[in-house]
Amino acid sequence: MSMSRQIDHLVAEHVMGYSVYHYDKDYIENCYYMLMDEEFNPVLCNDEGERQTEAEAWDDAPMFSQDIAAAWMVVEKMRQIGYSITLMGQTGTFYTVYICSWHAPDTQQARQDAPTAPLTICMAALKVVGVEVPKEEE
């Protein structure tokens, strides 16, 4: 699994509240896994979303770390749970994001730099919820 998809999985689980539902009834042919949002609605791609393995179900997570529209969902989620995100823009080859709690607006909860805006948003959000991003293998 690529580093960006690992980050997408972590964001889906720890920031967005997604989980994998395992339907396991009667015959093996009737069993499947499906990615669900926090309200237990299916997160679908281009089909019904029924997958053979849990890993395949996690692959249905949006590309939060690569797509700005999906990253904006992360910004909205962080706002819902009481944080403001400020994307400071690009400085050289990096984007900078600051996240502050609404309860302590002068206290920076996370600062993150990364090569793209979506990746920066995701890494900062993970930092705030206490999830360590794995280091990229060399």
N, C-alpha and C positions, 0 to 999 in steps of 0.2 A: 504494500500500500504506500502510495506517495506521501510525502510529508504534508502537502496541502490537504489531502483527503483525511489524514489523521487529525489535522486541526479541525476540518469540517465536522468530523465525528465528535470530537471533544466539545465543540461549540453546540452541536445539535443536542448532545446529552446534558452538558453541564450549564449551558446558558439558556438554550431554547426549551429545555425540559422534554425532549423527545425520548422515546423508549421503543424497544422492539417487543411486539406482541407475538407470542408463539401460540398458534392455533394447533392443538394436538388432540385430535379426536379420532376415534375408531381406526381407520386405515392409514397407513403411511402416505398413501397417495392423496389423502385429504389434509395432510399437515402442511403448514407453511409459516413463514415469518413475515411480519409487516411492520414498517416503521410508522409510529403513531406520534402525533403532537401531544402537548401536555393536556389537552382536552379530550384525548383519546380519539382523535380524528386521523384517518390515514394520511400520510405524507406520500403523495403519489408522484411518479414521474410521468411517463407516457403510456402506462398500462394499469392493470388492476393492482399492482403493488405486492402481489403474493410471491414470496421468494423462498428458495429451497434452504438457505442458510441464514443465520443471524448476520453474518458479514455482508451478504448480499443485500439484506434489508438496510443496514447502515449505509450502504452505497447509494441509497435513495435520498440521503440528506442533501439539501441544496449545497451548492459550492460557495459557502459563506466566505471562504478566504480568497476566492478568485473572482467572484461576480459582485459588483457594487450594489446591484439590486438586492441580492441575498444578504450582503453585509448590512444593508440598511435595515433589514429585518432584525439584525442583532442590535443595532442602535435603538430601534423602537422597543425591543425587549428590555434593554438596559434602562431605558426611560421608565418603563412600566414597573420595574423593581426598585426605582429610586435613584438612578444615576444619570448624570448628564455627560454626554460625550462631546468633546470639542476636537474636530479634525483641524489641525493647525496648518495643513497644506504641506506642500513638498519643499524640502530643504535639501538641495543637492540631489542625491539619489534616494532619499528616504522621505516617507510621510511620517508625521508625528500626531499622536492622539493623546489627549488627556481625558481622564475619567474622574469625576468628582461625585461624591454623594450629595444628594439634595439636603441631607441633614447637617452636612459640614461642607458647604460650598467652597470654603477657602482651603480645604484639605484635599490635596491630590491623592486619589486612591491608586491610580496607575498612570504611568507614562510609558508609551511604547513607540518605537521607531521600527519601520519595516519598509521594504521596497515598493509595496503597493498599498493603496488606501484600504481595500478590503482585508488584506492580511493584517495590517496595522490594527484595524478595528477588532478583528477576531482575537488577536493576541492580547490586546489590552483587556477585552472582556473576560478572557480566560484568566488573566492575572487577577482581576477583581474578584472573581468567584473562587479563587484559590486553586486553580488547576495549573500545574506546571506543564508547559509545552515541551514535548520531547525535542532534544537537539537533533538537528539534521545529521544523518550519517555521512561521513566523509569517504 
